[in-house]
Amino acid sequence: MNSSTEKANKLIAITDFALLLLCGIIVSSRLYLNETITTDWFKQVFKDRTDIGFGQDPSILLFSGLILTMFAIWFTIHIFNKQFQWRKTFLVIPLILLTCGGMISTVVASNKYSAAIGSLTLIAAVVFCILLIQLLDQRWKWLFILSVIIANGSALSILCWQQRFEINPDMAAEIEKNADQLLAKEGLTKGTYEAFQYLSRAKSQDVKGYFRLSNSAASYFLLSMSAALALIIHRFRTIDKEQRPMILAILSILFLVQLLGLGLTKSKGGIASCCLIGLMLIICYQCYPWLNQHRQKSFYLGLSLLILGIAALVGHGLYHGSLPGNSLWIRWQYWQATAAMILDHFCTGVGGHNFGTFYPRYMDPGAPEIIIDPHSFPLSLWSQYGLLAFAAFIWAFVSICRHMILSKNESASTALPQENTPKNNLWMIATTMIASIILVRYFVSSDYHYFSQEAGYGLFIYIFIFPALYWLVAFLLTQSGQMLSKQIQSIPWEILVLSIGLLGFIIHNCIDIAIFEPGIHIAFFALLACAIAMKSEGVNTNQHALKNIKRLSMISMVVIAGIVLVWIKVIMPKVSSFYQLAYSQKTTIQAFEQLKNNQIEMAHNLFDQSIFLSANASLIDPHNPYPLKFQSQLIQFMLKTNMSKFDTTFEQIADITLRAAQRDPQKASYDHQLSQIYTQARSLKTSPVTIETAYEFSKTAYEKDPVNPMIAFDFALKNIEQKKVEQAITILEKILDDHNRFIEQQKRLLPNQPEYVSRLSSSLKTQCEMVLEKISSINIGQNNE
């Protein structure tokens, strides 16, 4: 071996090790971050809430860009050093389909800002899985990824325990003492349905770990427990008998800790899926000889049972108009509306994170919930990202299942030497990862900044250091134990456990949305990469012939160019726009403080600066509607506080709001806001054009969101102004009828609830009844005449 080859091999080894370490950091860091895409967080500035949402849109975009860049680095270095090897992933064609579907859905989406983030997040997750499969070419590497996921699950379980026995009781006590103050802190209006839902969830002492919902935490436990069980089986077969009892006891405790965490979430879907996974494992254990001998029959039998199960579920829903149980009944409402949405946007979808904008047009007006996702992974893909994305899911699902079931493990006939984690690097890996996780959380979180210095340090230790220590201990425990140096046979049971765990997770997410949480879908794809890499262990990945290197080099250049374009056109503008808007909000908060201190001139200057910053944010990203929306709201606030004259800013407000609406034309709230602006302007502009314009905007808003009582009532009043009394009566009657249907469905959903709160507030309900009674009597009198 010459020196140039040695240098190339060393460079590749260092690169692969660094990339694997980064993958572990990404899997861990994303669990601890709140990466829900933000939309109207900036509205909270007017409700005395100062959390600007750091760690959400920017981290989603930057993590996605990092993953794409890591893949480009791996691809390029291997090709240009002529050491390119490729492990089959079964995800390349689905990735191409998903990318095309994401691009098409983003182009046609109403809110292209949100659609681009959604598409990029999904594409990056699949690329992450492909990259990880290439990196997991040695056994200790996939053991490392399994250990990371188990450590995360253990930290999550401990947080669930803290929530159940420490945090939630304190919150319940705070609600009993001062619910109004807690609602104000959350930016919720007392008496609204949203406030009712929040208080109900808080009183139920919901346990959700790092996630928004308990179902999401339960989904993560399905993954981490599958990883723990696979590691237990593997260590049983590969650890020396003297160390086996202690190591297996430690791993079993970690597994039970996560099982306890799953129980604390009280997620019916998660617990049912866990039982389903256990049942499938028992069946496979009992019938393994027959299943192994009849692999093809097993595959088609399983696929047939899955299709029949889906058909039975849909058939029951169509025949009875519902599904058994409140949870499935509510989901059936989601899925009916989603099916209608898919029929209207069959090929293109409505765009990522645009589902909630279109859903009110298709939903049952009396349904208890207005959702932003259909609570079904396949339906969510199809409705938002189009037919190509749905085809990508089916292709990947069938291809991977065929590979995991039909192909025999390649290492079964050839025993492989067992590799172990480099002992000298174990502490370096652990400490590097733990430091990186803490730093990532520190830089993208703002939680501890709004306390005194002493309290801030304490909170930093509590929310950053403690979970990191739990993670560190669990990681070191799962990596401990001396491996047998002798050769071992293939590992079908480890693969089987992971495969069934992943299948159970997918089944759970056919009635849930946890997979769209970045921290969860990254763990899912990491576990999928482990399963495929384990299955492919021993497969000959011969280097591509030199004649293919030139073609691969061209592909590498295209990949690099594409990723650079994504950074320049998508990631950097959106991140810069977000932080400009965040800076604008901080400036607005400072202006409010000056107002409280009666420093009017200083407050006015700060408000002007905030308007300039939000305008700059809108220029940086021409697809982002939120800077314009914030700017419009800020100017309107200045008008209400007499900091500006209405006649000089009306045109400006209308123009800004109209431009925001053009960036999200299917969003009803913009049309409703424009209708109100033109209505308020009638004191200065009383021409019929202004009145008619307000009516048209109100009509458009009602057509886009017919279940919103505020929008519907406003449209009814506009019809009265236009002398369209019968149409106004129809709208008001529909508002009250929707309210009655809503209460009926609430009673079915929560039969023992002492009181029910509708989306239609009591004050608005009274106004609707008064106006309806008044115009109905007038209309009857006119008809009699």
ROMIVEX-575039 format. One record per residue (C-alpha): residue in three letters; y, x, z. Coordinates in steps of 0.02 Angstrom, whole numbers, plus 50000, padded with zeros to 5 digits. Each point is the difference from the previous one (the first is absolute). Layout:
ALAYXZ/...
***
This chain:
MET500005000050000/ASN501655008049947/SER501595000050104/SER500864986449897/THR498534988250027/GLU500025003950186/LYS501864996250009/ALA499754983749905/ASN498594994850116/LYS501025004550153/LEU501514990349936/ILE498924984849965/ALA499175001050171/ILE501695001150089/THR500724985849896/ASP498514988750030/PHE500045003550187/ALA501874996550011/LEU499824984049898/LEU498564994150110/LEU501055003250155/LEU501434990049922/CYS498804985849962/GLY499494999650183/ILE501834999850054/ILE500374985649880/VAL498514989850063/SER500585002350180/SER501884998749979/ARG499974983749902/LEU499044991350139/TYR501425003150123/LEU501444994649887/ASN500694982849968/GLU499975000449811/THR500294981749960/ILE501174998949852/THR501734994950059/THR501084986649921/ASP501274991450111/TRP500005012250147/PHE501865003349970/LYS500424981950044/GLN499595003950181/VAL501615009950015/PHE500914983450015/LYS498834995050142/ASP500275015450109/ARG498415008749947/THR500155018349956/ASP498285005649943/ILE500285004649819/GLY498175000949956/PHE499765018749976/GLY498205004049957/GLN499774985449883/ASP500565000449818/PRO500395018950001/SER498355005150079/ILE499024988649882/LEU500845008249850/LEU499955017850066/PHE498174999150050/SER499574992949829/GLY500975013949914/LEU499175013050111/ILE498264993649954/LEU500395000449814/THR500725017650017/MET498465006050096/PHE498884993749860/ALA501095008849869/ILE499895016350099/TRP498114998950015/PHE499794995449816/THR501165013749936/ILE499385014450107/HIS498184996549960/ILE500334998849813/PHE501105015349981/ASN498795010550101/LYS498594993549889/GLN499024993950150/PHE500124981549962/GLN498574989550068/TRP499964981250003/ARG499014988750115/LYS499744982649930/THR501064987150093/PHE499774983749900/LEU501864997150030/VAL500845008049849/ILE499884984749887/PRO500504988250143/LEU501485011650034/ILE500554998949819/LEU499834981050002/LEU500924998750166/THR501405011449938/CYS500244989749842/GLY499944983850099/GLY501235006750127/MET501225005549866/ILE499914983349908/SER500184989850160/THR501495010750054/VAL500884997549833/VAL499834981050009/ALA500274998750189/SER501504991150070/ASN500305013350133/LYS499605016249911/TYR500455010350153/SER498624992350105/ALA498784999349853/ALA500195018649964/ILE499655004550183/GLY498474988650005/SER499275006949838/LEU500325018250047/THR499184997550171/LEU498384993149924/ILE499935013049861/ALA500275014350124/ALA498604993550112/VAL498755000549856/VAL500615017449950/PHE499765005350182/CYS498184994549993/ILE499695009249835/LEU500795015950069/LEU499024999150162/ILE498344998149907/GLN500395016249907/LEU500445008950163/LEU498464994350098/ASP498835012449918/GLN499285006550164/ARG499194990550141/TRP501195005550137/LYS501464993049901/TRP499414982049998/LEU499485002150182/PHE501815005050031/ILE500674984049916/LEU498784989250097/SER500585008450161/VAL501824996449958/ILE499654981549971/ILE498984998850162/ALA501385008750098/ASN501284987749930/GLY498884985450047/SER499855006750178/ALA501905001750018/LEU500214982549928/SER498764993150126/ILE500925007950146/LEU501644992449940/CYS499144983049987/TRP499435002250181/GLN501795004250053/GLN500684984949908/ARG498734988350077/PHE500195005650181/GLU501735008150010/ILE501224995649861/ASN499564981749963/PRO500024993850181/ASP501755007550020/MET500574991549839/ALA499264983450057/ALA500955001650163/GLU501605004149905/ILE499774984449893/GLU499824989350155/LYS501605007350072/ASN501125000749848/ALA499274994449834/ASP501724997449922/GLN500505018150024/LEU498355006149929/LEU500234988949846/ALA501775006449977/LYS499365017850009/GLU498764996049861/GLY501344991649894/LEU499174982850014/THR500904983550023/LYS499474989350146/GLY499144983849949/THR499435006049828/TYR498205000549943/GLU500095019049985/ALA500545001350182/PHE498604988250050/GLN498715010749909/TYR500665016050079/LEU499974992950177/SER498274992549973/ARG499315016749943/ALA500845009250143/LYS499344987550128/SER498255001649929/GLN500115018750042/ASP499495005049825/VAL499215017349991/LYS500395008949836/GLY500085018750035/TYR501165008949879/PHE500014985449878/ARG500954983749979/LEU498474988950019/SER498405000550102/ASN498994997149840/SER500675016549932/ALA499465009550155/ALA498294991849987/SER499865005549818/TYR500345018050048/PHE498664999250135/LEU498744994549867/LEU500365016349910/SER500065011550151/MET498424992850078/SER499075002349834/ALA500575018149999/ALA499455002250182/LEU498284992649967/ALA499755010949846/LEU500495015450101/ILE498824995250141/ILE498554998949877/HIS500475016449918/ARG500175009450165/PHE498334993150060/ARG499175007849848/THR500945016549997/ILE500415005350179/ASP498835010750103/LYS498934989950121/GLU500765008550152/GLN501764994249955/ARG499494983449925/PRO500084989050159/MET501765005650049/ILE500744999049824/LEU499204983249962/ALA500594993250168/ILE501805005349960/LEU499934992449826/SER499214984050066/ILE501404998450129/LEU501305001849861/PHE499084986749900/LEU499964988150150/VAL501855003450035/GLN500404994149824/LEU498834985050017/LEU500964995450158/GLY501625001649903/LEU499334988149869/GLY499584987550137/LEU501755001550075/THR500794994949833/LYS499104983150010/SER500014999949810/LYS498724987049947/GLY499915006949823/GLY499835018050060/ILE498654995950128/ALA499064989149875/SER500085014149871/CYS499355012250130/CYS498524988350033/LEU499714998649812/ILE499985019049984/GLY498745000950144/LEU498924986749919/MET500005009249833/LEU499525016250087/ILE498554991450089/ILE499384992449836/CYS500125016949913/TYR499085008550144/GLN498604987149997/CYS499854999049811/TYR500475017849952/PRO498335004949920/TRP500044984849884/LEU501875001849964/ASN499795018549961/GLN498544996649885/HIS500894985649910/ARG501775006549988/GLN500464990649841/LYS499354983650067/SER500925003150163/PHE501635003049908/TYR499904984249895/LEU499374989850147/GLY501485005450106/LEU501234996949858/SER499254982749969/LEU500114995450184/LEU501825005450003/ILE500434989749846/LEU499054984950067/GLY500905001550166/ILE501705000149914/ALA499484985449889/ALA499394990050151/LEU501635003250092/VAL501064994649851/GLY498884985149965/HIS500114993950179/GLY501895001749996/LEU500184990649836/TYR498814986150052/HIS500694997250176/GLY501785005749968/SER499835012050146/LEU498865012950082/PRO499174998950171/GLY500995006550148/ASN501895001150020/SER500105018149942/LEU499104996849835/TRP500894983349978/ILE501695008950008/ARG499375013549882/TRP499394986949878/GLN501814994049989/TYR500535017949962/TRP498685002149866/GLN500364983449913/ALA501835004649982/THR499535017749946/ALA498844993349865/ALA501434989649930/MET501125015550003/ILE498685010349909/LEU499854986849864/ASP501885001249969/HIS499995019250002/PHE498225003149941/CYS500185017049918/THR501535008050079/GLY500044993850180/VAL501654997150090/GLY500215018150056/GLY499565009250159/HIS500794992950158/ASN500704985649896/PHE498684987450053/GLY501074992650139/THR501414996349879/PHE498904989149889/TYR498844992450132/PRO501144985450056/ARG499924992749823/TYR498114998250008/MET499644996550184/ASP499674983650088/PRO501724995650073/GLY499184994650163/ALA498985016050020/PRO500215008550170/GLU500425017149928/ILE501045007649861/ILE499155016549958/ILE500415015949906/ASP498195003849951/PRO498514988849958/HIS498885007750134/SER498715005349873/PHE499965017549925/PRO499334995049827/LEU501194985149985/SER501455010550061/LEU499655013149866/TRP499894987049862/SER501504989450053/GLN501165015050025/TYR499375013949887/GLY499214989949861/LEU498344998649912/LEU499825018849971/ALA500105003650186/PHE498704986750037/ALA498885007449864/ALA500255017250081/PHE499384993250166/ILE498454991949921/TRP499625015749898/ALA500165011550153/PHE499004988350113/VAL498544997949880/SER499985018449944/ILE500015007150176/CYS498704987450061/ARG498875004549852/HIS500205018550040/MET499674998050186/ILE498474988949974/LEU499215004349833/SER500195018949998/LYS498915009950119/ASN500795013150109/GLU500015016049896/SER499685011150150/ALA498404990650044/SER498915011649898/THR500935015950041/ALA500385004350179/LEU501735007150025/PRO500575012750128/GLN501014991650137/GLU501785006050008/ASN501034998950157/THR501854999050034/PRO500755017550005/LYS500055002950188/ASN501515011449992/ASN500964986549908/LEU499554985050110/TRP501415002250125/MET501205004649861/ILE499534984149907/ALA500174989250156/THR501665007150061/THR500775000349825/MET499534981949972/ILE500594994150169/ALA501675009049982/SER500224992949826/ILE499594982350057/ILE501295001250140/LEU501345007149885/VAL499704986749867/ARG500164986250129/TYR501535008350076/PHE500965001249837/VAL499614982749934/SER500214990450163/SER501614994650085/ASP499264991050150/TYR500475012750132/HIS501785003149937/TYR500714984250078/PHE499695004950181/SER500765012250123/GLN499495018149980/GLU498794999450147/ALA499244983449945/GLY499915006649821/TYR498985015150055/GLY498834988850099/LEU499784988049854/PHE499705014749882/ILE498595006150112/TYR499274982650017/ILE500024994749818/PHE499725017149918/ILE499195012650116/PHE498734989050090/PRO499214992549841/ALA499975017649927/LEU499045006450151/TYR498754985749987/TRP499775004649817/LEU499795018650040/VAL498664997050132/ALA499024988249889/PHE500125011949851/LEU499365014950099/LEU498584989750074/THR499424993949830/GLN500085017749929/SER499065008050146/GLY498185005150005/GLN499065013949912/MET499184994749837/LEU498235004949954/SER500015014649883/LYS498414994649911/GLN499994989949841/ILE500044981050017/GLN499494986049886/SER501084986849919/ILE501084988150103/PRO499654982349938/TRP500314991450167/GLU501725007550024/ILE500444994149824/LEU499244983050032/VAL501004997450160/LEU501645004949915/SER499624989349846/ILE499604984550102/GLY501535002950110/LEU501115001149846/LEU499184984449926/GLY500304990450162/PHE501815005849999/ILE500234993749821/ILE499194983250044/HIS501184998550149/ASN501495003649888/CYS499484986349880/ILE500704988550135/ASP501315012050070/ILE501395011949948/ALA499705015150113/ILE499565011249852/PHE501824999549944/GLU500535008950161/PRO500255018249942/GLY499165007050156/ILE498474989349970/HIS499775001849812/ILE500195019050013/ALA498615000250130/PHE498954988549890/PHE500175011349848/ALA499675015450108/LEU498394992250063/LEU499534994949822/ALA500295018049944/CYS498845006050139/ALA498634987849947/ILE500115005049816/ALA500085018650043/MET498474998450113/LYS499074990549865/SER500465013349872/GLU499505014650111/GLY498945011849898/VAL500594993249833/ASN500295014049878/THR501875000649963/ASN499955013249865/GLN501625007949950/HIS500714993049841/ALA499755011349851/LEU501485010649949/LYS500204989849842/ASN500494985150111/ILE501275009850102/LYS501344998449866/ARG499794981149996/LEU500014999250190/SER501575010750004/MET500874987249889/ILE499424986150117/SER500675010250147/MET501715001449918/VAL500034981249970/VAL499514996750181/ILE501375011650065/ALA501304992449885/GLY499514982550054/ILE500115004350185/VAL501685008749978/LEU500624984449910/VAL499404989150145/TRP500955011050123/ILE501604999849897/LYS500004981849943/VAL499154990950144/ILE499835009450164/MET501645009550018/PRO501184985849945/LYS499154987650116/VAL499945011750149/SER501825005349974/SER500554981949980/PHE499084995150159/TYR500825013550104/GLN501724996349928/LEU499764982050052/ALA499375005550171/TYR501555010950021/SER501054984949948/GLN499184989750137/LYS500305013450131/THR501835000449949/THR500084981050015/ILE499275001050176/GLN501365012650045/ALA501294987849929/PHE499324986250113/GLU500185011550150/GLN501825003149953/LEU500284981349985/LYS499334997550176/ASN501245013250061/ASN501424991249907/GLN500245014749881/ILE500374989149849/GLU500695013549885/MET498545011850032/ALA498754985749977/HIS500824995349835/ASN499855017949936/LEU498175000850051/PHE499644983449914/ASP500815006649841/GLN498965015850012/SER498424989750024/ILE500414989649845/PHE500245016149901/LEU498325006950059/SER499064984049958/ALA500834999749828/ASN499455018049974/ALA498224995450052/SER499984986349868/LEU500545012649866/ILE498665012750048/ASP498594987649971/PRO500464987049867/HIS498474989450044/ASN500304998350188/PRO500834983250043/TYR500165003150187/PRO501575011250000/LEU500944986649902/LYS499364986450116/PHE500555009850152/GLN501695003549922/SER500274981549964/GLN499524995150178/LEU501145013350071/ILE501504993949902/GLN499644982150052/PHE499925005650181/MET501695008449982/LEU500704983749933/LYS499324990150147/THR500815012350122/ASN501674999349905/MET499885018049949/SER500304995649819/LYS500804986049900/PHE498844987749914/ASP501004997649841/THR499995018649965/THR498135002550027/PHE499174984149937/GLU499745006749825/GLN499355016350072/ILE498724991050112/ALA499424988949857/ASP499845014949882/ILE499035010750124/THR498814985850047/LEU499744995849816/ARG499565018149963/ALA498774999950145/ALA499234984149929/GLN499825008349830/ARG498945013650084/ASP498854986850075/PRO500274984649890/GLN498564989850072/LYS500605001250181/ALA500674983050054/SER501095006850141/TYR501235008049878/ASP500294983749907/HIS500204990850166/GLN501265013050057/LEU500974998649836/SER500044981150018/GLN500755001850174/ILE501275012849938/TYR500624988549862/THR500014985250120/GLN501085009650124/ALA501175005049858/ARG500454981949962/SER501485001150119/LEU500765012249878/LYS499134995349836/THR499824981249986/SER499644999349814/PRO498434990649944/VAL499305016449937/THR499855006850178/ILE499184984150065/GLU498804999449854/THR499585018550020/ALA499584997450184/TYR498884985449951/GLU499065010149869/PHE499685014450120/SER499394987850132/LYS498864991649875/THR499265016849946/ALA499705005050181/TYR499104983550034/GLU498895002249847/LYS499515017450058/ASP499704995450183/PRO499714981350018/VAL499245001550175/ASN501525007950082/PRO500864985750094/MET501715008550002/ILE499995002449812/ALA499354982449971/PHE501324992150114/ASP501395009849915/PHE499384993949830/ALA499964982050064/LEU501835001550053/LYS500455007349831/ASN499174985149916/ILE501034988150106/GLU501585009149944/GLN499424997949820/LYS499724981250028/LYS498125002449977/VAL499554989650151/GLU498224995249951/GLN499545018249973/ALA500775004450169/ILE498984986250084/THR498415006849920/ILE500365017650063/LEU500434994350178/GLU498434989250009/LYS498985014949941/ILE500755011050137/LEU499504987450134/ASP498304996949920/ASP499645018849994/HIS500505000950183/ASN498764986250048/ARG498605008249900/PHE500415016650081/ILE499854992650175/GLU498354991549953/GLN499275016549940/GLN500665008750156/LYS499094987250107/ARG498405003349904/LEU500235018850018/LEU500514999650184/PRO499384983450072/ASN500385004550181/GLN501765006549971/PRO501254991450117/GLU501395000549870/TYR500195003749815/VAL501435008649913/SER500314997149816/ARG500895010449870/LEU501214985350000/SER501095002550155/SER500404985050109/SER501865001049956/LEU499675000549813/LYS498734985950017/THR501334989350085/GLN501245003949861/CYS498734995349867/GLU499634983350084/MET501844995950022/VAL500465004349821/LEU498484990949931/GLU500404984350101/LYS501815000449943/ILE499725002549814/SER498504988249997/SER501064985850068/ILE501385003949874/ASN498745000849858/ILE499224983250051/GLY501734992050005/GLN500415006749827/ASN498354993749929/ASN500304982650076/GLU501694999349920/
***
